[in-house]
Amino acid sequence: MQQYPACAYGRRGEGLPIMTSVERIIQTRLDHMPSRPERITCHLRLLTANRYDKAVMTVCSLVGKRAHVEEWLHPSEAAYLDKLRFVKRRQSYLAGRYAAKRAVAAWIGADIPLRCIAIGRGQFEQPIVTVNSYSNIQVSITHCDGGAAAIAFHEAIPLGIDMELIQQEKVDVLKSQLTASECNMVKQLPFAQAASLTLLWTAKESLSKVLKTGLTVPPHFYETVDVEASASSVNGRYAFFPQYRFLAFIAGPFVYAVTYPHQAALTTPFDRTPLLIPALAQQLRVDGPNIHRSFRKLGNSLGDNL
């Protein structure tokens, strides 16, 4: 079994992932639109009884123009992009592919040109990773207003990721997608109603990506149970899929959720700086030298929950 460098995680097995690296990509602006997205990358580690595996999560802002995409899009991806006619769909596709390629490249740990990494589409529209000389790599992709996120991992440890914007106007819709038990659980969570509903909804969507079903089955099949809350996150299990658990956390106006095997633990030494949540909360617009000062208070307030 390949041994990987130690990476940063939360205090407990279901604790919050902590940033080990923050990368700010200087934007080139053309017609006031970013041609290359800013990104944040964090390296994660999952431990089971007999092995540990790494995972890499990348979050990036939206790609606004076609300029420079030939530098990092695989030819098959460029061909698919040309078939997309709606601007918003093109933007989300570019942001998702960029996040996925960065996550895969970081997972491999080699200097591979992004255009040599192909993220195709499977029978159920799930992302399929193809990289010469590498196999068994998978990636989960999500995109939402203004950005995208992806997590790369070995197929032996299936993962799923989702991100959603917290929106008060979607409260009734989200309620309709939860079971009666989940609606009662929402009332017990220490967050605003819209945030609590979004936390559970992202947990459902991230599981659907692990199962590669998408939203093709009734959402009650993804029912969440045993939900526990901390300062800005919840973790829990699934009623009908006990082999998985989830972590969902709030970062500014967004909620992120990661589903992972129930027997896996997210552990690391607690001496790393917790930058992930405050960085994401700032919509990727953070200055490296100022990040410690700007968010020291938030990091201290989260304390042992990180």
C-alpha positions in Angstrom: 0.0 0.0 0.0 1.3 3.4 -1.0 2.0 5.7 1.9 0.9 9.3 1.6 2.1 12.4 3.4 0.1 13.4 6.5 -2.7 15.8 5.8 -5.0 17.9 8.0 -8.4 17.0 9.2 -10.7 17.7 12.1 -10.5 16.6 15.7 -12.7 13.6 15.3 -13.4 11.0 12.6 -16.4 13.1 11.5 -14.7 16.5 12.1 -14.3 19.3 9.6 -11.6 19.0 7.0 -8.9 21.6 7.5 -7.0 23.4 4.8 -3.4 22.3 4.2 -2.8 24.6 1.3 -4.5 27.7 -0.1 -3.7 28.7 -3.6 -4.7 32.0 -5.1 -4.6 32.1 -8.9 -4.0 35.7 -10.2 -6.9 36.5 -12.5 -6.4 37.7 -16.1 -9.4 39.8 -16.9 -10.8 40.0 -20.4 -13.9 42.1 -20.8 -14.3 42.1 -17.0 -14.6 38.3 -16.9 -12.1 35.9 -15.4 -10.3 33.7 -17.9 -8.8 31.5 -15.2 -10.5 30.7 -12.0 -9.2 31.2 -8.5 -9.0 28.0 -6.6 -8.6 26.5 -3.2 -7.1 23.0 -2.8 -7.1 20.9 0.4 -5.6 17.5 0.9 -7.6 15.0 2.9 -6.9 11.6 4.4 -9.3 8.8 5.2 -8.4 6.0 7.6 -10.0 2.5 7.8 -9.0 -0.5 9.9 -6.4 -1.7 7.5 -5.4 1.2 5.2 -5.5 4.9 4.6 -6.2 6.8 1.4 -5.9 10.3 0.3 -8.4 12.6 -1.3 -8.1 16.0 -2.7 -10.8 18.7 -2.7 -10.6 21.7 -5.0 -13.0 24.6 -5.1 -12.8 27.2 -7.8 -14.7 30.3 -9.0 -16.6 30.4 -12.2 -14.8 30.5 -15.5 -16.4 33.3 -17.5 -14.9 33.1 -21.0 -13.6 30.6 -23.5 -10.3 32.4 -23.5 -7.3 30.2 -22.6 -9.4 27.1 -22.1 -7.4 25.4 -24.8 -4.5 25.4 -22.3 -6.3 23.0 -20.0 -9.3 21.4 -21.7 -8.8 17.9 -23.2 -9.8 17.8 -27.0 -12.9 15.7 -26.1 -14.0 18.2 -23.5 -13.5 21.1 -25.9 -15.7 19.3 -28.5 -18.4 18.9 -25.9 -18.1 22.5 -24.8 -18.8 23.6 -28.4 -22.1 21.8 -28.3 -23.3 23.8 -25.3 -25.3 26.8 -26.3 -26.4 28.4 -23.0 -23.8 30.7 -21.4 -24.6 29.5 -17.8 -24.3 25.9 -18.8 -20.9 26.5 -20.5 -19.7 28.4 -17.4 -20.7 25.7 -15.0 -19.2 23.0 -17.2 -15.9 24.9 -17.4 -15.8 25.5 -13.6 -16.6 21.9 -12.8 -14.0 20.5 -15.2 -11.3 22.9 -14.0 -12.0 22.0 -10.4 -12.0 18.3 -11.2 -8.7 18.4 -13.2 -7.0 20.3 -10.5 -8.2 17.8 -7.9 -7.0 14.9 -10.0 -3.7 16.4 -10.7 -3.1 17.1 -7.0 -4.2 13.6 -6.1 -1.7 12.1 -8.6 1.0 14.4 -7.3 2.8 14.7 -10.6 3.3 17.6 -13.0 0.7 16.6 -15.5 -0.7 19.1 -18.0 -4.4 19.6 -17.3 -5.2 19.0 -21.0 -3.9 15.5 -20.6 -6.5 14.7 -18.0 -9.8 13.9 -19.6 -13.0 14.1 -17.5 -15.6 12.3 -19.6 -19.2 11.4 -19.0 -20.5 7.9 -18.1 -23.8 6.2 -18.8 -25.5 8.1 -16.0 -23.6 11.4 -16.6 -21.1 10.6 -13.8 -17.6 11.9 -14.4 -15.1 9.4 -15.8 -11.4 10.1 -15.3 -8.9 9.1 -18.0 -5.2 9.8 -17.5 -2.4 7.9 -19.3 -0.5 5.6 -16.9 -2.9 6.1 -14.1 -6.0 4.1 -13.2 -8.6 3.7 -10.4 -9.0 7.4 -10.0 -12.4 8.8 -9.6 -13.8 12.3 -9.1 -17.0 13.8 -7.9 -18.1 17.2 -9.2 -20.6 19.8 -8.1 -21.3 23.4 -9.2 -23.4 26.2 -7.9 -23.8 30.0 -8.3 -20.4 31.4 -8.9 -18.2 28.3 -8.5 -17.6 24.6 -8.5 -16.0 22.0 -6.3 -14.6 18.5 -6.9 -13.0 15.8 -4.9 -10.6 13.2 -6.3 -10.1 9.8 -4.7 -9.2 6.2 -5.2 -12.1 4.0 -6.2 -11.6 1.8 -3.2 -12.9 4.6 -1.0 -16.0 6.1 -2.7 -16.8 9.7 -2.1 -19.4 12.2 -3.2 -19.5 16.0 -2.9 -22.2 18.7 -3.2 -22.5 22.4 -2.8 -25.6 24.6 -2.6 -26.4 28.2 -2.1 -28.5 28.9 1.0 -31.6 30.6 -0.2 -34.6 31.6 1.9 -37.0 31.4 -1.1 -36.2 27.7 -1.4 -37.3 26.8 2.1 -40.7 25.3 1.0 -39.2 23.3 -1.8 -36.5 21.9 0.4 -39.1 21.0 3.1 -41.0 19.0 0.5 -37.9 16.9 -0.2 -37.4 15.9 3.4 -39.1 13.2 5.5 -41.3 14.1 8.5 -38.4 12.9 10.7 -35.9 15.1 9.0 -38.2 18.1 9.2 -38.5 17.6 13.0 -34.7 17.2 13.1 -34.3 20.6 11.3 -36.1 22.2 14.2 -33.4 21.0 16.6 -30.4 22.2 14.6 -28.8 25.5 15.9 -29.0 27.2 12.5 -31.4 29.3 10.6 -34.1 27.2 8.9 -32.9 27.8 5.4 -29.3 26.8 6.4 -30.5 23.7 8.2 -32.6 22.5 5.3 -29.8 23.1 2.9 -27.4 21.1 5.1 -29.6 18.0 4.9 -30.3 18.5 1.2 -26.6 18.7 0.3 -26.1 15.5 2.3 -28.7 13.8 0.2 -27.2 15.0 -3.1 -23.7 14.0 -2.2 -24.9 10.5 -1.4 -26.7 10.4 -4.8 -23.3 11.1 -6.4 -21.6 8.2 -4.6 -24.4 5.9 -5.7 -24.4 7.4 -9.2 -28.1 7.7 -9.2 -28.4 11.4 -9.2 -31.9 12.6 -8.4 -33.5 9.7 -10.3 -35.0 8.1 -7.2 -37.3 9.7 -4.6 -35.3 11.8 -2.1 -36.7 9.9 0.9 -34.4 7.0 -0.1 -31.5 9.2 1.0 -33.1 10.0 4.4 -30.6 11.3 6.9 -30.5 10.1 10.6 -28.4 10.5 13.7 -27.5 14.1 12.8 -25.3 15.9 15.2 -24.4 19.6 15.0 -21.4 21.6 15.9 -20.6 25.3 15.4 -21.0 25.4 11.7 -21.5 21.8 10.5 -23.5 18.7 10.9 -22.5 15.0 10.5 -24.7 12.0 10.4 -25.7 8.8 8.6 -28.3 7.5 6.1 -31.3 5.5 7.1 -31.2 3.2 4.1 -27.5 3.3 3.3 -25.8 2.6 6.7 -22.5 2.0 5.0 -22.1 5.7 4.4 -22.0 8.8 6.6 -21.7 12.5 5.8 -20.2 15.8 6.8 -22.0 19.0 5.8 -20.7 22.4 6.7 -21.6 26.1 6.2 -19.1 28.4 4.5 -20.5 31.9 4.1 -23.6 31.7 1.9 -22.8 28.1 0.7 -23.2 24.7 2.2 -20.8 21.9 1.2 -21.4 18.2 1.9 -19.1 15.2 1.6 -20.3 11.6 1.8 -17.8 8.9 2.7 -17.7 5.3 3.9 -19.1 4.9 7.5 -16.0 2.9 8.6 -13.6 5.6 7.4 -12.3 8.2 9.7 -11.0 11.7 8.9 -8.1 12.2 11.3 -4.9 14.3 11.5 -2.8 16.1 14.1 -4.6 19.2 15.4 -1.7 21.6 14.9 -2.7 22.8 11.4 -4.4 26.2 10.8 -8.1 25.8 10.0 -8.4 27.8 6.8 -10.9 26.0 4.7 -14.2 27.3 6.1 -13.1 31.0 6.3 -11.5 30.8 2.9 -14.6 29.4 1.3 -16.8 31.9 3.2 -14.9 34.6 1.4 -15.8 33.3 -2.0 -12.2 32.5 -2.8 -11.3 36.1 -2.6 -8.7 35.9 0.2 -5.2 37.4 0.5 -2.7 34.9 1.8 -0.9 37.3 4.2 -4.1 38.6 5.7 -6.0 35.3 6.1 -4.8 34.6 9.6 -5.6 38.0 10.9 -9.0 38.2 9.2 -10.3 34.9 10.5 -8.4 34.2 13.7 -11.6 35.1 15.7 -13.6 32.6 13.6 -11.0 29.9 14.0 -10.9 30.4 17.7 -14.7 30.4 18.0 -15.0 27.0 16.2 -12.3 25.6 18.5 -12.6 21.8 19.1 -15.3 21.6 16.4 -12.5 21.8 13.8 
